[in-house]
């Protein structure tokens, strides 16, 4: 398999982290996330959104969107619950991550890495959205060890990716004790790899 | 079951549309999407994101995020493919919708309904993002009748919700012939209901 990805992207890290847990073998091809002028040429035929991660399976079929890739490979493994309502809760948190978390926390981090200074109103909107997402996570984790079913699964992987590097986008995790404890719990999972791996 | 929702919200319409196809019985409770000051009181204990749709099942358990609700109820029905890779493609399009489509096309429509005039740069970013999403859908549909496996499923429901009312946010579907034909195809599905139902 071939993973079109970026080392800095948390969305790509989610896939690498699950693959590390599962012992899945794959090749990596770095795609520039700052200069996107070659996106159509590289990914145009593989992914309508022309984003990374985009995965090409051994038989040539392509799959995109980190959430879809995680779900596909976790099915039938301990990283996706088998119980139907728990599986729905996993998707709830994964959609939450892509809609309410990533567009704030990941984008603020991207701006910092890219040296982009947003308009003050834009920066404030991201800060407010990111804080709301972290507060929602903290309230949920206050009475739980992991997001769903008290077991580590792809909902944790999806939320961990940008949460553990939130400081790079200016988000201080100090007020979110349950989130910080959960971050440590995720780090101690067998087969864990860091985002830099 | 009780659905906390909004008549104007395409995300809520997705759930109502699937429930209409499946003949699922439920009650509706309207939540204000313009004045959100009562959100924490109404949804705080049910949905960490405090957004609609939020569904309370017959046994009191709550499920949120339109994509998670659609997936939960479509499983085992003709509205979710049984083949594993097709299911992954369904999720790919549903995550695409929530990340690349809804934040542009739905938000532009919400601004129009709420009488909000965004900053020009903000409006232009939404326009550009929405046009890219529609172009991606059109290219995919040019050689297909539906998004996955040549059969109507929850990926179509998720994408139809805000696409068929895109004009309300200033998006003209005229250039996207394959999208317009697919919109008509979705409308002709047995059990279809309009967003106003």
Interface residues (C-beta under 8 A of the other chain):
Chain A: X48 X49 X51 X61 X63 X64 X65 X66 X67 X68 X69 X71 X72 X75 X84 X85 X87 X88 X89 X91 X92 X94 X95 X96 X98 X99 X100 X102 X103 X119 X121 X122 X136 X137 X139 X140
Chain B: X48 X49 X51 X61 X63 X64 X65 X66 X67 X68 X69 X71 X72 X75 X84 X85 X87 X88 X89 X91 X92 X94 X95 X96 X98 X99 X100 X102 X103 X119 X121 X122 X136 X137 X139 X140
